Amino acid sequence: MFRLFALLVSMPAALYAQPTDALARLDAVARLDAVDGSGVTGQVIAQRMGEGTRLLARVDGLAPGEYGFHVVDAVACAAVPGAPTFDTRDRPHGGPLAPAEARRPGDLGNLRIRHRDPVGRYDRIVPDLPFDRALGLAVVVRAGLDDLHTQPLGNAGPAVACGLIEVE
């Protein structure tokens, strides 16, 4: 029984420790590149989950703190500065745990970077982000904390990393 528990506990860590093997089994990936020399890089894995999309991210190069994390309605990272978070029904900016009518599907919340583990990780199913519609959109890491309510982007600052969700 202990072996089964140890295996189940180690599976998420294996995903992050072996990104090349994991990527071979995935539906789509956004490779995050640094914006304006920020040094922030990473990858976001997008998987079809019923009507929604599971997003798994690994982000490197951020100091300890919290950073806004969004799916943006832009088809090129150069278009990100003026682009809103992805939305299908003119909803306000909000947090990922807010009711669906009080947030946009592209409002992912914040990446938390801890002192003891400088890698940002994210793993959440976004039920109202259709996988097919997510393809080609940009994933953005912002320079600061998303306050989850200020319009239009939570006062999280400019992009420090960006990548497009693409099938590989």
PLY file of the C-alpha trace (Angstrom):
ply
format ascii 1.0
element vertex 168
property float x
property float y
property float z
element edge 167
property int vertex1
property int vertex2
end_header
0.00 0.00 0.00
2.84 2.39 0.87
4.48 1.79 -2.53
1.25 2.72 -4.35
0.95 5.90 -2.27
4.61 6.81 -2.95
4.09 6.25 -6.68
0.97 8.42 -6.79
2.65 11.21 -4.82
5.72 11.19 -7.08
3.79 11.29 -10.39
3.34 15.13 -10.53
7.03 15.58 -9.70
7.94 13.20 -12.51
6.01 15.35 -14.99
8.14 18.37 -14.12
11.40 16.44 -13.83
10.97 14.82 -17.26
9.49 17.54 -19.51
10.63 15.97 -22.77
8.96 12.63 -22.08
5.80 14.34 -20.85
5.60 16.66 -23.83
5.46 13.73 -26.23
2.05 12.76 -24.77
0.44 16.19 -24.77
-2.13 17.93 -26.90
-0.58 21.42 -27.09
2.26 23.46 -25.60
3.09 27.13 -25.13
6.82 27.73 -24.83
7.22 30.83 -22.72
9.95 33.19 -23.88
11.32 36.16 -21.98
9.87 39.58 -22.85
12.20 42.61 -22.89
15.14 40.68 -21.44
13.28 39.58 -18.28
15.00 36.17 -18.18
11.65 34.48 -17.45
11.05 31.28 -19.44
8.97 28.14 -19.17
6.30 26.02 -20.74
2.57 25.58 -20.44
0.96 22.30 -21.35
-2.66 22.40 -22.52
-4.74 19.23 -22.44
-8.32 18.70 -23.56
-10.44 17.91 -20.49
-14.08 17.41 -21.45
-15.44 20.82 -22.50
-12.50 22.63 -20.87
-8.72 22.70 -20.81
-6.18 21.59 -18.23
-3.21 23.93 -17.99
0.05 22.73 -16.44
2.88 25.24 -16.26
6.49 25.41 -15.20
8.06 28.88 -15.10
11.70 29.74 -14.29
13.48 33.03 -13.72
11.14 34.79 -11.28
12.08 36.09 -7.83
9.99 34.88 -4.88
6.54 36.46 -4.96
3.29 36.24 -6.92
2.83 37.00 -10.60
-0.29 37.39 -12.72
-0.91 34.50 -15.10
-3.31 34.89 -18.03
-4.51 33.40 -21.29
-4.73 36.44 -23.53
-6.88 37.06 -26.59
-3.86 37.63 -28.84
-2.44 35.46 -31.60
1.07 36.90 -31.34
3.11 37.90 -28.31
3.76 41.30 -29.90
0.02 42.00 -29.58
-0.11 41.18 -25.84
0.30 44.70 -24.37
-3.16 45.83 -25.52
-4.91 42.48 -25.41
-7.47 41.52 -22.73
-7.60 38.15 -21.00
-9.54 35.63 -23.07
-13.31 35.98 -22.72
-16.34 34.80 -24.65
-19.14 36.78 -22.95
-17.98 40.28 -21.88
-17.32 39.35 -18.25
-15.17 41.32 -15.77
-11.63 40.38 -14.77
-11.60 38.18 -11.68
-9.91 35.28 -9.95
-9.94 31.66 -11.10
-12.12 30.57 -8.16
-14.77 33.24 -8.70
-18.13 32.17 -10.17
-18.07 31.91 -13.97
-20.12 35.09 -14.42
-17.58 37.06 -12.33
-14.43 36.16 -14.26
-13.05 35.44 -17.70
-11.78 31.99 -18.72
-8.35 33.59 -19.32
-8.09 34.80 -15.71
-5.76 32.17 -14.26
-4.82 33.97 -11.05
-1.21 34.09 -9.85
1.90 31.96 -10.02
3.46 31.75 -6.55
7.24 31.54 -6.35
8.58 30.42 -2.98
12.04 31.00 -1.50
12.72 27.28 -1.11
11.55 26.41 -4.65
12.20 29.10 -7.28
10.16 27.31 -9.96
6.60 28.49 -10.56
4.10 25.69 -11.11
0.45 25.78 -12.09
-2.01 22.92 -12.56
-5.67 23.71 -12.99
-8.60 22.67 -15.15
-10.31 25.70 -16.67
-13.80 24.32 -17.41
-14.95 27.28 -19.53
-11.81 27.50 -21.70
-12.57 25.23 -24.68
-9.41 23.47 -25.84
-10.05 24.18 -29.52
-10.54 27.88 -28.80
-7.38 28.03 -26.63
-5.20 26.94 -29.54
-3.30 29.91 -30.94
-3.94 32.16 -27.94
-1.10 33.62 -25.88
-0.21 32.62 -22.33
1.37 35.47 -20.36
3.25 35.82 -17.09
2.96 39.37 -15.72
5.53 41.45 -13.80
3.51 41.57 -10.59
0.65 40.31 -8.48
-2.79 40.07 -10.09
-5.18 41.60 -7.52
-8.01 39.58 -9.16
-10.43 42.49 -9.47
-8.91 45.64 -11.06
-10.00 45.94 -14.69
-8.85 44.90 -17.19
-5.81 42.84 -16.03
-5.70 42.92 -12.25
-3.06 45.66 -12.11
-0.43 42.95 -12.69
1.87 45.00 -14.90
3.47 44.26 -18.24
4.29 40.82 -19.62
7.61 39.26 -18.58
7.09 36.00 -20.52
4.79 34.96 -23.35
4.10 31.97 -25.56
1.42 30.75 -27.96
-0.59 27.58 -27.31
0.21 25.38 -30.30
-0.15 21.72 -31.24
3.25 20.11 -31.63
0 1
1 2
2 3
3 4
4 5
5 6
6 7
7 8
8 9
9 10
10 11
11 12
12 13
13 14
14 15
15 16
16 17
17 18
18 19
19 20
20 21
21 22
22 23
23 24
24 25
25 26
26 27
27 28
28 29
29 30
30 31
31 32
32 33
33 34
34 35
35 36
36 37
37 38
38 39
39 40
40 41
41 42
42 43
43 44
44 45
45 46
46 47
47 48
48 49
49 50
50 51
51 52
52 53
53 54
54 55
55 56
56 57
57 58
58 59
59 60
60 61
61 62
62 63
63 64
64 65
65 66
66 67
67 68
68 69
69 70
70 71
71 72
72 73
73 74
74 75
75 76
76 77
77 78
78 79
79 80
80 81
81 82
82 83
83 84
84 85
85 86
86 87
87 88
88 89
89 90
90 91
91 92
92 93
93 94
94 95
95 96
96 97
97 98
98 99
99 100
100 101
101 102
102 103
103 104
104 105
105 106
106 107
107 108
108 109
109 110
110 111
111 112
112 113
113 114
114 115
115 116
116 117
117 118
118 119
119 120
120 121
121 122
122 123
123 124
124 125
125 126
126 127
127 128
128 129
129 130
130 131
131 132
132 133
133 134
134 135
135 136
136 137
137 138
138 139
139 140
140 141
141 142
142 143
143 144
144 145
145 146
146 147
147 148
148 149
149 150
150 151
151 152
152 153
153 154
154 155
155 156
156 157
157 158
158 159
159 160
160 161
161 162
162 163
163 164
164 165
165 166
166 167
